[in-house]
Amino acid sequence: MSLSVISSVCVTAVGLIYTISALMLPAAAMGRPNEPKIFPALLGFSLIILGFALVIQEIQNRKHQAQETADGAERSNGNNIKFGKSEKQIALTLLNGLVYSLLFNPIGYIISTILFLTCELFIFDGPKIWKKALLIAVIFSVVAYVIFDLLLGIYLPKSPLGIF
């Protein structure tokens, strides 16, 4: 089974689980009772639709590859998962996202986001631009922190140092 089939099934499953969870949210105590469920449910339905679209795209790609193989193209057994550059970037991004989620509360928003964004820029642009990547990560993290935590009053985890 190819990586794209696995990813499309995962997107569909996450969308289904997310939609079910969104529909199980409690009703609002005031105003429209189903209003808190609308946006999460739309997001879940979108994931399901995109997952199905990926499945259909993969089926079409396989038909096209089968036709090329029948026309004399190189044959492969289809059981091997082959990782190209983009698949490695996706895998590293997933790993980076997991590390980010684990570090988010313990070390705070700004430090964890700087690390996350710097790693992402390394993954996609390479380590040659480390100064630029670090500058972008620091500016984005600080500006987002100021906007959300200070201006909008939306709490973001602070670092253990208590500075930010």
N, C-alpha and C positions, 0 to 999 in steps of 0.2 A: 504494500500500500504506500502510495507516495505521500510526501509531506503536505502537499496541498490538499489532499483528501482529508488527512488528519486535521489540518487546521480548519477546513470548512466545516467539518463535523463538530469540532470544538466550538467554533463561533456559534453555530446553530444551537448546540447544547447550552452554552452560556446564555444565549438569548432566551431560550425556553425557561431556564431556571430563574433568570432575572425577571422575566415577565410574570411568572407565577408568584415570585416573591413580591413584586410590585403590586400585584392584584390583592395580595394578602395584607397589605398595609392597612392600619386602622383608619376608619372614616374620620374626617375632620369634625371636631366638636362644634365648631361654628362655621357658618357660611355653607358652601357646597360640600356635601359629605365626601364626594369622590375626587375632589380637586387635588389632594396630595398624591393621588395615584396616577394622574394623567401623564405627566412628563416621564416618570419612570416606566410606565407601561409603553409609551411611544418609543422610548429608547430600547426596551426589550423587543418590541415588534420589529424595530429597525434591525436589530442584531439577527433576528430570525430570518428576515427577508434577505439580508446580506449573506448570511450563512447559506441559504438556499441558492442564492445567485452564485456563490463560490462553487457549490456542488454542481450546478448546471454548467458553469464554465469549465470545470474539471472534466465533466463528461464529454463536453465538446472537444476539449483539448485531447482527450484520450482517443476519441474517434478520429481526429485529425492525425494524431501520431500513428494510429493503426493503419490509416490509409497510406501514410508515408512509408511505413514499414512494408506494407504490401507492394508498394511501388518500387521497392528496392533500397529503402533507407536502412540505416544501421539498426540492428535488432537488439533489444534488451529484454530481460526476463520480467521486468516490472515489479519484482519483489524487493529490490534494493532501494533504500532511501539514499538519494544522492544530495549532498549539501554543496551548493554553489555559494557565491559571495553573498547574495541576498538572504539565503537561508541562514548562513552564519550570523549575519547582522540581526536577523529576527531573533535567533536563539540568544544572542548576546543581549539584545534589548529586553527580552523576557527575563533573563537572569538579572540584568541591571534593575529592572522594575521591581523584582522580588527583593533585592538588596535594599532598594530605596524604601519600599514599604516597611521593611524591618527596621531601618534606621530612622524613619521619619519622626516618630515620637521620642525615642531615646536621645537623639542628638539635635533635634529641632528642625524646623522647616528650612531655614536658610542654609545651614551647613549641608543637610542631606540633599537639598535641591541643587546646590552648587556641585556636589559630587556626582549626582545623577546626570545633570546636563553636560558636565565636562566629559563624563564617560560616554554619553550618547554622541557627542560631537567627535570624540576619538573614534568611536565605532564607525561612523559614517564618513568622516573627513580625514581620519588618520592622526597620529600623534604629532605630525609636523607643525600643526597649527595650535599647539598647546596654549600659547599665550592668548591668542584670539579666543579660543574655546573657554579658557578660564575667565577672561574678561566678560564675554557674553553671559556665561553662567552666573557670575557675581552680579552683574548689572540686572539681569532678569530677576534673580532671586530677591535682591534687595528692593527693587521697584515693586514686584508683586507683593512682598511682605508689607511695604508701606501702604500700598493701595488696600489690601484686604484687612490686615490687622489694625493698622492705625486709622485709616480713613473710613473704611466701611464697618469696622468693629467686628469683623469675622475672625475669631480666634484661630491662630496658627501656632503649633507647638514651638516653644522657645528652646534655645540651646541650654545645656546644663550649666553653662557659664553665666546665664541670666542676662547676657548683653543684648541679645536679639532673639 
